[in-house]
Amino acid sequence: MPDPQFATLAEGTESAENGPEPTVAAMDAASVMTTYARQPLRLVRGEGMYVFDDAGQRYLDFTSGIAVCGLGHCHPALVAAATEQLQTLWHMSNLYLTEPQAELAHRLTQACDMDRVFFSNSGAEANEAAIKLARRYSKLRYGAHKGEILTFTHSFHGRTIATVTATAQPKYQEGFGPLPAGFRYVEELTIDAVRAAVSPKTAAIMIEPIQGEGGVRPVPQPFLRELREICDELGLLLIFDEVQTGIGRTGAWLASQRLQVKPDIVTLAKSLAGGLPIGATLAMNEVAAAFSPGAHGSTFGGNPVAARAALAVLDIVMEPGFLDNVKRRGQQLYSALCALAGKRADIADVRGMGLMWGVQLTGQTAGEVVNRCRERGLLVLTAGADTVRLLPPLIVGAGDIERAVHTLEDALNAVQ
Ligand SMILES: *Cc1c(COP(=O)(O)O)cnc(C)c1O
């Protein structure tokens, strides 16, 4: 017998008496929790550098779905890899061995110059695993008093209760207390400030090599080196959150490789599988050994479809010349943005590396500039109220960059 409640619902949606089907926008507005200030666009398709809305309008994508679609939209090699795996084995949990995950672990640890990886599904989860690993390692090695993690003003490490606490920005934390103990914020990117914050309880220092959400702020390379030194001196673990900067974004596989500072733990997510959910926490054997069987886990983490897609991403990003092209396009974008800044009073700063750029404005008008760009067929992001953020797919061409900067100029003119 059909479930009466189910039958009623099914009839209800098909019944003409209920009037026309609600629109996508109406269903979204009525039924999705209101955590996102959505752009007024309904996107239906993506191809390469472009996405298309329900009216067939084309947009040049300089967001990459927030640094996720690093190889653009529907890259044929990724579609083929994920589709093949979908038709073979979607999921079997981590109770069993699957080939895509093992192969990805092998290739990813090599690419990152690390020994071992733990797979999860998002940036926040990758950072949660890093925090848990750092604490457990430090307690095992130095004693139960260890556990505090130092993080920095303007950081962003995720939205779970621990990672939002690690995120040293009050706007993300409001109303979510009590927040977990064991995080301490450093206000300045100086080694003196770090020394003042370190205590016998400190287990690790966690930092993004370029602070993304906090305004596209590159952390000075000498400071990262000093962090490495102080961690070695005091027996602390250095955690790099490369969720946004990893997978070629800065012109190297990892930003830390370009900056030549090696962390003890590195976290990845966003573009690792080119758009499918995945997170990864990597460490050397000595640290990784703190995770014994049962210590941590994830139902979906490293599932075969995401792992297969990530292997396809690795294949492409590691092709000879790919990362050199990211550097070249990055240099082109930087030069064009500097030229734009040189002739305008409304741009205060241009910051970033590779294909990750922030254009800081003199006013709090980044949201308006994003709207004016969208109306002109270009999608860009904000990073705070005064910074427009550009994160094009790594496959971006020279002509795309020219068009985007030209459109940004038009948009800035429309805001004044
Ligand atoms: C996006 C981001 C996160 C959070 O990733 P989610 O997948 O949204 O959980 C963490 N750290 C950095 C640096 C990020 O850019």
The ligand as an SDF file (V2000), in Angstrom:
LIG
                    3D

 15 15  0  0  0  0  0  0  0  0999 V2000
   37.0820   28.1240    1.4700 C   0  0  0  0  0  0  0  0  0  0  0  0
   38.1160   27.9890    2.5300 C   0  0  0  0  0  0  0  0  0  0  0  0
   37.9270   27.1470    3.6360 C   0  0  0  0  0  0  0  0  0  0  0  0
   36.6410   26.4280    3.8810 C   0  0  0  0  0  0  0  0  0  0  0  0
   36.3570   25.5050    2.9000 O   0  0  0  0  0  0  0  0  0  0  0  0
   34.8880   24.8150    2.8410 P   0  0  0  0  0  0  0  0  0  0  0  0
   35.0240   23.8200    1.7490 O   0  0  0  0  0  0  0  0  0  0  0  0
   33.9130   25.8990    2.5470 O   0  0  0  0  0  0  0  0  0  0  0  0
   34.6430   24.2160    4.1630 O   0  0  0  0  0  0  0  0  0  0  0  0
   38.9640   27.0270    4.5320 C   0  0  0  0  0  0  0  0  0  0  0  0
   40.1210   27.6850    4.3590 N   0  0  0  0  0  0  0  0  0  0  0  0
   40.3360   28.4890    3.3160 C   0  0  0  0  0  0  0  0  0  0  0  0
   41.6580   29.1720    3.1700 C   0  0  0  0  0  0  0  0  0  0  0  0
   39.3410   28.6870    2.3720 C   0  0  0  0  0  0  0  0  0  0  0  0
   39.5410   29.5260    1.3450 O   0  0  0  0  0  0  0  0  0  0  0  0
  1  2  1  0
  2  3  1  0
  2 14  2  0
  3  4  1  0
  3 10  2  0
  4  5  1  0
  5  6  1  0
  6  7  2  0
  6  8  1  0
  6  9  1  0
 10 11  1  0
 11 12  2  0
 12 13  1  0
 12 14  1  0
 14 15  1  0
M  END
$$$$
